[in-house]
Amino acid sequence: MNAPGDCFLPYARHEVDEDDIAAVAAVLRGDWLTTGPTVEAFETALAAKADAAFAVVCASGTAGLHLATMALGLGPGDRAIVPSITFLATANAVRYVGAEVVFADVDPDTGLMTPATLEAALGRAGPAARAVLPVHLGGRAVDLPGMAAIAATTGADIVEDAAHAIGTTYRRDNDSAAPIGDCRYSRMAVFSFHPVKTIAMGEGGAITTNDAGLRERLTRFRSHGMLRPPAEFRNRDLAYDADGEANPWYYEMPEPGYHYRTTDIHCALGLSQLGKLDRFIARRRQLIERYRQLLTPLAPLVRMPTTPTDAGAAWHLCAVQIDFSAAGTTRARVMRDLRARGIGTQVHYIPVHRQPYYEERYGKLSLPGADSYYSRCLSLPLFPAMADADVDRVVAALAHVLGRP
């Protein structure tokens, strides 16, 4: 664990231990570096952790979102609802398949899409709305039952962007707790295992689903679109020998896919990290509570808004809301001053509807919740290796640069 003091505190970082290194080394000494048993082992463990029937691991969370839009069959003429406060990948995955994005506004305090903002976006999307991609921002869960009820009125499928939410729980209609990724209210959920996420694979992602047909499409699309089951072959002249047996080398591609596979090396790290998920989340929750206590005297200048879903949050981010104008400063100046004191921060996220590509395609949109959230958000350091004294140091430095010692 890093000792408090003068060391630099990034806004997020991975925690890799000797047992993680040993797990990767064991794969390197084995027979399979890719498409081997560790991939399947990680998928099995992740599906169990998420309480889903299937998990399909892939190269990144972005690849997972792309695979999900392909598996749903989205394409030109279709529309998908995406909250404006998210990483670029959520919207870009819709465009990858030729469908159009309809941006939803968000709650100005939490950055989360709500049933009300979803309903408004669906009204703008019209009958072409085929999918909804809610984002569990920072590890907080959206209101999944509420989203599902709204989406059901139009027949739109839900694909959860759960890149921040491995280990987060939410409340079902019957008020029981369930893990994000169980797909009770969605067709698929997509996770990311980038180094700044709660568990790391180096680069990697996964999709969970309860639909065997979607699992087959996801698996096929992540490997160039190839299939090998003889029962599915169409070109029988090439597929079978003179005795009617399938040729052992043969495969077919009914439609193109991508090289979105990941390796046994990455999955060995992911499997080892998955075993520590509960410990990582418990520490993140402790750190968030310490932040809440220490930031309280800085209200209303600095706030940590709460939601009914916070009890189950796995807290990928410690995102606070700061009234920079009232403090007589700017966010850029605050970030530079904190960095000079050895504290890294980040902004999650620039509203995607304001990106040049999307403004040119859809025009300038009025999404006041997204703009308000963006104007005040700042992510403070949060990762399991932090000591309590690190939180004290961050809050003291923030108070100082805001002129509120």
DRENBADO-746683 format. One record per residue (C-alpha): residue in three letters; residue number from 1; x, y, z. Coordinates in pm, whole numbers, plus 50000, padded with zeros to 5 digits. Layout:
N
+------+-----+-------+-------+-------+
: type : seq :     X :     Y :     Z :
+------+-----+-------+-------+-------+
:  ALA : NUM :     X :     Y :     Z :
...
+------+-----+-------+-------+-------+
This chain:
405
+------+-----+-------+-------+-------+
: type : seq :     X :     Y :     Z :
+------+-----+-------+-------+-------+
:  MET :   1 : 50000 : 50000 : 50000 :
:  ASN :   2 : 50131 : 50345 : 49917 :
:  ALA :   3 : 50224 : 50542 : 50223 :
:  PRO :   4 : 50060 : 50882 : 50259 :
:  GLY :   5 : 50282 : 51182 : 50209 :
:  ASP :   6 : 50436 : 51326 : 49900 :
:  CYS :   7 : 50366 : 51038 : 49659 :
:  PHE :   8 : 50150 : 51121 : 49359 :
:  LEU :   9 : 49789 : 51005 : 49389 :
:  PRO :  10 : 49630 : 50937 : 49047 :
:  TYR :  11 : 49253 : 50953 : 49020 :
:  ALA :  12 : 49253 : 50573 : 48970 :
:  ARG :  13 : 49494 : 50285 : 48935 :
:  HIS :  14 : 49508 : 49907 : 48928 :
:  GLU :  15 : 49628 : 49687 : 49214 :
:  VAL :  16 : 49828 : 49386 : 49098 :
:  ASP :  17 : 49971 : 49148 : 49360 :
:  GLU :  18 : 50216 : 48860 : 49345 :
:  ASP :  19 : 49936 : 48604 : 49309 :
:  ASP :  20 : 49812 : 48791 : 49000 :
:  ILE :  21 : 50161 : 48776 : 48854 :
:  ALA :  22 : 50185 : 48406 : 48940 :
:  ALA :  23 : 49854 : 48337 : 48763 :
:  VAL :  24 : 49979 : 48503 : 48445 :
:  ALA :  25 : 50315 : 48327 : 48470 :
:  ALA :  26 : 50138 : 47990 : 48496 :
:  VAL :  27 : 49966 : 48054 : 48162 :
:  LEU :  28 : 50294 : 48162 : 48004 :
:  ARG :  29 : 50445 : 47829 : 48113 :
:  GLY :  30 : 50147 : 47631 : 47980 :
:  ASP :  31 : 50030 : 47513 : 47641 :
:  TRP :  32 : 49769 : 47782 : 47563 :
:  LEU :  33 : 49836 : 48153 : 47531 :
:  THR :  34 : 49503 : 48227 : 47364 :
:  THR :  35 : 49167 : 48057 : 47288 :
:  GLY :  36 : 49245 : 47812 : 47568 :
:  PRO :  37 : 49092 : 47690 : 47895 :
:  THR :  38 : 49162 : 48005 : 48098 :
:  VAL :  39 : 48930 : 48204 : 47871 :
:  GLU :  40 : 48647 : 47963 : 47941 :
:  ALA :  41 : 48730 : 47956 : 48314 :
:  PHE :  42 : 48709 : 48334 : 48336 :
:  GLU :  43 : 48379 : 48340 : 48147 :
:  THR :  44 : 48233 : 48076 : 48378 :
:  ALA :  45 : 48345 : 48262 : 48690 :
:  LEU :  46 : 48219 : 48599 : 48565 :
:  ALA :  47 : 47878 : 48459 : 48469 :
:  ALA :  48 : 47846 : 48311 : 48818 :
:  LYS :  49 : 47949 : 48638 : 48981 :
:  ALA :  50 : 47695 : 48833 : 48776 :
:  ASP :  51 : 47424 : 48567 : 48821 :
:  ALA :  52 : 47388 : 48541 : 48442 :
:  ALA :  53 : 47357 : 48232 : 48225 :
:  PHE :  54 : 47650 : 48326 : 47998 :
:  ALA :  55 : 47951 : 48555 : 47977 :
:  VAL :  56 : 48148 : 48623 : 47659 :
:  VAL :  57 : 48489 : 48780 : 47714 :
:  CYS :  58 : 48639 : 49010 : 47450 :
:  ALA :  59 : 48920 : 49254 : 47380 :
:  SER :  60 : 48776 : 49562 : 47555 :
:  GLY :  61 : 48459 : 49719 : 47687 :
:  THR :  62 : 48431 : 49909 : 47359 :
:  ALA :  63 : 48453 : 49581 : 47167 :
:  GLY :  64 : 48182 : 49445 : 47396 :
:  LEU :  65 : 47949 : 49734 : 47315 :
:  HIS :  66 : 48013 : 49689 : 46944 :
:  LEU :  67 : 47949 : 49314 : 46967 :
:  ALA :  68 : 47625 : 49381 : 47156 :
:  THR :  69 : 47491 : 49618 : 46891 :
:  MET :  70 : 47586 : 49365 : 46621 :
:  ALA :  71 : 47423 : 49079 : 46811 :
:  LEU :  72 : 47097 : 49276 : 46835 :
:  GLY :  73 : 47106 : 49330 : 46460 :
:  LEU :  74 : 47102 : 49711 : 46483 :
:  GLY :  75 : 47171 : 49885 : 46155 :
:  PRO :  76 : 47080 : 50171 : 45922 :
:  GLY :  77 : 46731 : 50302 : 45990 :
:  ASP :  78 : 46744 : 50206 : 46359 :
:  ARG :  79 : 46792 : 50441 : 46653 :
:  ALA :  80 : 46939 : 50381 : 46998 :
:  ILE :  81 : 46908 : 50592 : 47313 :
:  VAL :  82 : 47238 : 50683 : 47482 :
:  PRO :  83 : 47288 : 50920 : 47779 :
:  SER :  84 : 47507 : 51218 : 47693 :
:  ILE :  85 : 47719 : 51174 : 48007 :
:  THR :  86 : 47927 : 50869 : 47919 :
:  PHE :  87 : 48249 : 50775 : 47745 :
:  LEU :  88 : 48256 : 50807 : 47366 :
:  ALA :  89 : 48237 : 50429 : 47319 :
:  THR :  90 : 47870 : 50399 : 47421 :
:  ALA :  91 : 47751 : 50621 : 47138 :
:  ASN :  92 : 48021 : 50517 : 46892 :
:  ALA :  93 : 47918 : 50150 : 46915 :
:  VAL :  94 : 47576 : 50248 : 46780 :
:  ARG :  95 : 47734 : 50432 : 46488 :
:  TYR :  96 : 47971 : 50140 : 46415 :
:  VAL :  97 : 47670 : 49940 : 46293 :
:  GLY :  98 : 47514 : 50229 : 46102 :
:  ALA :  99 : 47234 : 50304 : 46349 :
:  GLU : 100 : 47164 : 50657 : 46473 :
:  VAL : 101 : 47216 : 50788 : 46826 :
:  VAL : 102 : 46946 : 50975 : 47016 :
:  PHE : 103 : 47101 : 51141 : 47320 :
:  ALA : 104 : 46914 : 51136 : 47648 :
:  ASP : 105 : 46954 : 51397 : 47918 :
:  VAL : 106 : 47065 : 51296 : 48269 :
:  ASP : 107 : 47006 : 51389 : 48630 :
:  PRO : 108 : 47210 : 51707 : 48687 :
:  ASP : 109 : 47345 : 51584 : 49023 :
:  THR : 110 : 47436 : 51222 : 48947 :
:  GLY : 111 : 47486 : 51217 : 48570 :
:  LEU : 112 : 47257 : 50913 : 48542 :
:  MET : 113 : 46991 : 50864 : 48279 :
:  THR : 114 : 46650 : 50835 : 48448 :
:  PRO : 115 : 46318 : 50685 : 48341 :
:  ALA : 116 : 46193 : 51039 : 48277 :
:  THR : 117 : 46488 : 51139 : 48057 :
:  LEU : 118 : 46463 : 50806 : 47877 :
:  GLU : 119 : 46094 : 50862 : 47808 :
:  ALA : 120 : 46169 : 51207 : 47665 :
:  ALA : 121 : 46442 : 51066 : 47440 :
:  LEU : 122 : 46218 : 50786 : 47317 :
:  GLY : 123 : 45960 : 51047 : 47227 :
:  ARG : 124 : 46220 : 51219 : 47007 :
:  ALA : 125 : 46341 : 50888 : 46862 :
:  GLY : 126 : 46002 : 50771 : 46743 :
:  PRO : 127 : 45919 : 50418 : 46625 :
:  ALA : 128 : 46275 : 50358 : 46493 :
:  ALA : 129 : 46404 : 50327 : 46852 :
:  ARG : 130 : 46536 : 49972 : 46878 :
:  ALA : 131 : 46771 : 49990 : 47177 :
:  VAL : 132 : 46848 : 50173 : 47500 :
:  LEU : 133 : 47204 : 50182 : 47641 :
:  PRO : 134 : 47184 : 50309 : 48002 :
:  VAL : 135 : 47518 : 50375 : 48175 :
:  HIS : 136 : 47587 : 50281 : 48538 :
:  LEU : 137 : 47805 : 50588 : 48585 :
:  GLY : 138 : 48086 : 50570 : 48839 :
:  GLY : 139 : 47955 : 50242 : 48977 :
:  ARG : 140 : 47607 : 50370 : 49062 :
:  ALA : 141 : 47319 : 50172 : 48913 :
:  VAL : 142 : 47048 : 50335 : 48708 :
:  ASP : 143 : 46687 : 50252 : 48790 :
:  LEU : 144 : 46678 : 49932 : 48584 :
:  PRO : 145 : 46318 : 49829 : 48662 :
:  GLY : 146 : 46203 : 50182 : 48581 :
:  MET : 147 : 46404 : 50185 : 48257 :
:  ALA : 148 : 46265 : 49847 : 48155 :
:  ALA : 149 : 45907 : 49961 : 48210 :
:  ILE : 150 : 45958 : 50265 : 47985 :
:  ALA : 151 : 46150 : 50071 : 47717 :
:  ALA : 152 : 45880 : 49802 : 47710 :
:  THR : 153 : 45625 : 50057 : 47588 :
:  THR : 154 : 45818 : 50084 : 47259 :
:  GLY : 155 : 45969 : 49735 : 47240 :
:  ALA : 156 : 46325 : 49869 : 47264 :
:  ASP : 157 : 46593 : 49631 : 47392 :
:  ILE : 158 : 46815 : 49736 : 47684 :
:  VAL : 159 : 47192 : 49688 : 47672 :
:  GLU : 160 : 47355 : 49799 : 47996 :
:  ASP : 161 : 47686 : 49984 : 47976 :
:  ALA : 162 : 47826 : 49840 : 48298 :
:  ALA : 163 : 48188 : 49937 : 48232 :
:  HIS : 164 : 48200 : 50104 : 48575 :
:  ALA : 165 : 47976 : 49863 : 48760 :
:  ILE : 166 : 48132 : 49519 : 48813 :
:  GLY : 167 : 48017 : 49419 : 49162 :
:  THR : 168 : 47744 : 49684 : 49188 :
:  THR : 169 : 47405 : 49561 : 49308 :
:  TYR : 170 : 47061 : 49705 : 49233 :
:  ARG : 171 : 46706 : 49648 : 49358 :
:  ARG : 172 : 46467 : 49431 : 49159 :
:  ASP : 173 : 46092 : 49494 : 49145 :
:  ASN : 174 : 46047 : 49270 : 49449 :
:  ASP : 175 : 46309 : 49480 : 49636 :
:  SER : 176 : 46563 : 49197 : 49647 :
:  ALA : 177 : 46926 : 49286 : 49577 :
:  ALA : 178 : 47082 : 49152 : 49257 :
:  PRO : 179 : 47415 : 49201 : 49082 :
:  ILE : 180 : 47450 : 49425 : 48781 :
:  GLY : 181 : 47495 : 49190 : 48487 :
:  ASP : 182 : 47219 : 48946 : 48579 :
:  CYS : 183 : 47026 : 49080 : 48276 :
:  ARG : 184 : 46689 : 49049 : 48448 :
:  TYR : 185 : 46579 : 49375 : 48283 :
:  SER : 186 : 46811 : 49381 : 47983 :
:  ARG : 187 : 46924 : 49166 : 47692 :
:  MET : 188 : 47294 : 49214 : 47767 :
:  ALA : 189 : 47533 : 49394 : 48004 :
:  VAL : 190 : 47882 : 49503 : 47901 :
:  PHE : 191 : 48181 : 49527 : 48137 :
:  SER : 192 : 48530 : 49676 : 48105 :
:  PHE : 193 : 48849 : 49555 : 48269 :
:  HIS : 194 : 49080 : 49841 : 48173 :
:  PRO : 195 : 49351 : 49911 : 48436 :
:  VAL : 196 : 49157 : 50199 : 48597 :
:  LYS : 197 : 48848 : 49982 : 48648 :
:  THR : 198 : 48766 : 49789 : 48967 :
:  ILE : 199 : 48937 : 49474 : 48836 :
:  ALA : 200 : 49199 : 49478 : 48563 :
:  MET : 201 : 49293 : 49252 : 48273 :
:  GLY : 202 : 49535 : 49498 : 48113 :
:  GLU : 203 : 49279 : 49546 : 47836 :
:  GLY : 204 : 48961 : 49346 : 47824 :
:  GLY : 205 : 48585 : 49339 : 47842 :
:  ALA : 206 : 48292 : 49101 : 47861 :
:  ILE : 207 : 47922 : 49074 : 47786 :
:  THR : 208 : 47676 : 48885 : 48004 :
:  THR : 209 : 47341 : 48757 : 47878 :
:  ASN : 210 : 47077 : 48497 : 47950 :
:  ASP : 211 : 47000 : 48438 : 47582 :
:  ALA : 212 : 47177 : 48140 : 47423 :
:  GLY : 213 : 47117 : 48281 : 47076 :
:  LEU : 214 : 47282 : 48611 : 47165 :
:  ARG : 215 : 47572 : 48425 : 47321 :
:  GLU : 216 : 47626 : 48234 : 46995 :
:  ARG : 217 : 47621 : 48555 : 46791 :
:  LEU : 218 : 47855 : 48735 : 47031 :
:  THR : 219 : 48101 : 48446 : 47026 :
:  ARG : 220 : 48093 : 48426 : 46647 :
:  PHE : 221 : 48126 : 48800 : 46589 :
:  ARG : 222 : 48428 : 48827 : 46821 :
:  SER : 223 : 48618 : 48582 : 46595 :
:  HIS : 224 : 48573 : 48717 : 46240 :
:  GLY : 225 : 48219 : 48582 : 46213 :
:  MET : 226 : 48342 : 48224 : 46173 :
:  LEU : 227 : 48136 : 47921 : 46269 :
:  ARG : 228 : 48242 : 47557 : 46285 :
:  PRO : 229 : 47936 : 47342 : 46377 :
:  PRO : 230 : 47874 : 47116 : 46074 :
:  ALA : 231 : 47498 : 47142 : 46113 :
:  GLU : 232 : 47521 : 47513 : 46024 :
:  PHE : 233 : 47736 : 47477 : 45710 :
:  ARG : 234 : 47574 : 47602 : 45388 :
:  ASN : 235 : 47834 : 47517 : 45126 :
:  ARG : 236 : 47811 : 47139 : 45141 :
:  ASP : 237 : 48047 : 47082 : 44847 :
:  LEU : 238 : 48332 : 47244 : 45040 :
:  ALA : 239 : 48222 : 47137 : 45388 :
:  TYR : 240 : 48204 : 46759 : 45343 :
:  ASP : 241 : 48430 : 46491 : 45197 :
:  ALA : 242 : 48321 : 46209 : 44965 :
:  ASP : 243 : 48215 : 45995 : 45263 :
:  GLY : 244 : 47979 : 46262 : 45389 :
:  GLU : 245 : 48201 : 46357 : 45686 :
:  ALA : 246 : 48266 : 46721 : 45765 :
:  ASN : 247 : 48616 : 46828 : 45668 :
:  PRO : 248 : 48811 : 46882 : 45991 :
:  TRP : 249 : 48964 : 47213 : 45879 :
:  TYR : 250 : 48646 : 47365 : 45750 :
:  TYR : 251 : 48471 : 47679 : 45874 :
:  GLU : 252 : 48225 : 47925 : 45726 :
:  MET : 253 : 48153 : 48296 : 45761 :
:  PRO : 254 : 47782 : 48373 : 45707 :
:  GLU : 255 : 47846 : 48740 : 45792 :
:  PRO : 256 : 48162 : 48933 : 45886 :
:  GLY : 257 : 48285 : 48976 : 46239 :
:  TYR : 258 : 48595 : 49122 : 46400 :
:  HIS : 259 : 48908 : 49005 : 46578 :
:  TYR : 260 : 48776 : 49090 : 46923 :
:  ARG : 261 : 48909 : 48785 : 47108 :
:  THR : 262 : 49116 : 48818 : 47421 :
:  THR : 263 : 49390 : 48585 : 47545 :
:  ASP : 264 : 49444 : 48332 : 47821 :
:  ILE : 265 : 49714 : 48567 : 47950 :
:  HIS : 266 : 49462 : 48847 : 48001 :
:  CYS : 267 : 49200 : 48609 : 48138 :
:  ALA : 268 : 49445 : 48467 : 48392 :
:  LEU : 269 : 49488 : 48816 : 48534 :
:  GLY : 270 : 49114 : 48878 : 48518 :
:  LEU : 271 : 49033 : 48551 : 48693 :
:  SER : 272 : 49279 : 48624 : 48973 :
:  GLN : 273 : 49145 : 48979 : 49011 :
:  LEU : 274 : 48784 : 48857 : 49013 :
:  GLY : 275 : 48865 : 48659 : 49326 :
:  LYS : 276 : 48950 : 48988 : 49499 :
:  LEU : 277 : 48649 : 49182 : 49379 :
:  ASP : 278 : 48463 : 49179 : 49710 :
:  ARG : 279 : 48770 : 49305 : 49896 :
:  PHE : 280 : 48830 : 49579 : 49641 :
:  ILE : 281 : 48468 : 49696 : 49662 :
:  ALA : 282 : 48464 : 49692 : 50042 :
:  ARG : 283 : 48771 : 49918 : 50052 :
:  ARG : 284 : 48626 : 50153 : 49790 :
:  ARG : 285 : 48310 : 50189 : 49999 :
:  GLN : 286 : 48517 : 50269 : 50308 :
:  LEU : 287 : 48706 : 50537 : 50120 :
:  ILE : 288 : 48386 : 50689 : 49981 :
:  GLU : 289 : 48239 : 50712 : 50333 :
:  ARG : 290 : 48553 : 50888 : 50455 :
:  TYR : 291 : 48528 : 51132 : 50166 :
:  ARG : 292 : 48163 : 51199 : 50256 :
:  GLN : 293 : 48251 : 51275 : 50618 :
:  LEU : 294 : 48544 : 51501 : 50540 :
:  LEU : 295 : 48377 : 51687 : 50254 :
:  THR : 296 : 48063 : 51772 : 50454 :
:  PRO : 297 : 48210 : 52095 : 50596 :
:  LEU : 298 : 48274 : 52214 : 50239 :
:  ALA : 299 : 47904 : 52203 : 50146 :
:  PRO : 300 : 47739 : 52357 : 49952 :
:  LEU : 301 : 48055 : 52450 : 49761 :
:  VAL : 302 : 48147 : 52080 : 49728 :
:  ARG : 303 : 47879 : 51812 : 49729 :
:  MET : 304 : 47861 : 51434 : 49698 :
:  PRO : 305 : 47501 : 51382 : 49583 :
:  THR : 306 : 47331 : 51066 : 49702 :
:  THR : 307 : 47081 : 50839 : 49529 :
:  PRO : 308 : 46865 : 50549 : 49650 :
:  THR : 309 : 47101 : 50310 : 49464 :
:  ASP : 310 : 47415 : 50419 : 49652 :
:  ALA : 311 : 47395 : 50132 : 49904 :
:  GLY : 312 : 47478 : 49885 : 49627 :
:  ALA : 313 : 47732 : 50097 : 49439 :
:  ALA : 314 : 48075 : 49948 : 49378 :
:  TRP : 315 : 48223 : 50300 : 49335 :
:  HIS : 316 : 48450 : 50303 : 49035 :
:  LEU : 317 : 48474 : 50682 : 49069 :
:  CYS : 318 : 48466 : 50938 : 49348 :
:  ALA : 319 : 48289 : 51209 : 49148 :
:  VAL : 320 : 48203 : 51526 : 49339 :
:  GLN : 321 : 48011 : 51834 : 49232 :
:  ILE : 322 : 48190 : 52167 : 49282 :
:  ASP : 323 : 48054 : 52519 : 49236 :
:  PHE : 324 : 48370 : 52658 : 49079 :
:  SER : 325 : 48210 : 52996 : 49011 :
:  ALA : 326 : 48113 : 53044 : 49375 :
:  ALA : 327 : 48470 : 52960 : 49472 :
:  GLY : 328 : 48598 : 53228 : 49239 :
:  THR : 329 : 48806 : 52986 : 49036 :
:  THR : 330 : 48791 : 52747 : 48743 :
:  ARG : 331 : 48802 : 52371 : 48720 :
:  ALA : 332 : 49119 : 52382 : 48512 :
:  ARG : 333 : 49294 : 52593 : 48778 :
:  VAL : 334 : 49177 : 52360 : 49055 :
:  MET : 335 : 49305 : 52055 : 48865 :
:  ARG : 336 : 49643 : 52220 : 48799 :
:  ASP : 337 : 49679 : 52331 : 49162 :
:  LEU : 338 : 49592 : 51984 : 49292 :
:  ARG : 339 : 49838 : 51825 : 49051 :
:  ALA : 340 : 50110 : 52057 : 49181 :
:  ARG : 341 : 50033 : 51910 : 49523 :
:  GLY : 342 : 50066 : 51553 : 49395 :
:  ILE : 343 : 49695 : 51481 : 49346 :
:  GLY : 344 : 49551 : 51367 : 49013 :
:  THR : 345 : 49191 : 51434 : 48911 :
:  GLN : 346 : 48980 : 51378 : 48602 :
:  VAL : 347 : 48651 : 51482 : 48443 :
:  HIS : 348 : 48391 : 51212 : 48366 :
:  TYR : 349 : 48266 : 51311 : 48110 :
:  ILE : 350 : 48243 : 51576 : 47842 :
:  PRO : 351 : 47881 : 51548 : 47717 :
:  VAL : 352 : 47900 : 51335 : 47404 :
:  HIS : 353 : 47629 : 51537 : 47229 :
:  ARG : 354 : 47877 : 51827 : 47227 :
:  GLN : 355 : 48146 : 51638 : 47038 :
:  PRO : 356 : 48205 : 51786 : 46690 :
:  TYR : 357 : 48111 : 51466 : 46509 :
:  TYR : 358 : 47773 : 51441 : 46682 :
:  GLU : 359 : 47700 : 51815 : 46663 :
:  GLU : 360 : 47760 : 51804 : 46289 :
:  ARG : 361 : 47537 : 51499 : 46253 :
:  TYR : 362 : 47248 : 51594 : 46482 :
:  GLY : 363 : 47286 : 51968 : 46538 :
:  LYS : 364 : 47321 : 52150 : 46868 :
:  LEU : 365 : 47101 : 51984 : 47129 :
:  SER : 366 : 46963 : 52128 : 47452 :
:  LEU : 367 : 47033 : 51879 : 47732 :
:  PRO : 368 : 47050 : 52100 : 48042 :
:  GLY : 369 : 47098 : 51817 : 48291 :
:  ALA : 370 : 47407 : 51692 : 48109 :
:  ASP : 371 : 47551 : 52041 : 48072 :
:  SER : 372 : 47491 : 52119 : 48439 :
:  TYR : 373 : 47648 : 51795 : 48557 :
:  TYR : 374 : 47950 : 51845 : 48334 :
:  SER : 375 : 48008 : 52202 : 48450 :
:  ARG : 376 : 48049 : 52092 : 48813 :
:  CYS : 377 : 48191 : 51736 : 48810 :
:  LEU : 378 : 48540 : 51638 : 48922 :
:  SER : 379 : 48670 : 51288 : 48999 :
:  LEU : 380 : 48899 : 51265 : 49302 :
:  PRO : 381 : 49148 : 50981 : 49367 :
:  LEU : 382 : 48986 : 50647 : 49448 :
:  PHE : 383 : 49154 : 50307 : 49443 :
:  PRO : 384 : 49185 : 50026 : 49702 :
:  ALA : 385 : 49553 : 50085 : 49784 :
:  MET : 386 : 49477 : 50431 : 49922 :
:  ALA : 387 : 49519 : 50484 : 50295 :
:  ASP : 388 : 49267 : 50681 : 50501 :
:  ALA : 389 : 49534 : 50951 : 50535 :
:  ASP : 390 : 49540 : 50982 : 50156 :
:  VAL : 391 : 49174 : 51087 : 50163 :
:  ASP : 392 : 49254 : 51337 : 50437 :
:  ARG : 393 : 49532 : 51478 : 50221 :
:  VAL : 394 : 49309 : 51508 : 49913 :
:  VAL : 395 : 49030 : 51686 : 50101 :
:  ALA : 396 : 49272 : 51922 : 50277 :
:  ALA : 397 : 49434 : 52010 : 49945 :
:  LEU : 398 : 49095 : 52059 : 49775 :
:  ALA : 399 : 48979 : 52288 : 50056 :
:  HIS : 400 : 49300 : 52488 : 50026 :
:  VAL : 401 : 49283 : 52540 : 49649 :
:  LEU : 402 : 48915 : 52638 : 49678 :
:  GLY : 403 : 49005 : 52896 : 49943 :
:  ARG : 404 : 48820 : 52707 : 50218 :
:  PRO : 405 : 49088 : 52582 : 50459 :
+------+-----+-------+-------+-------+
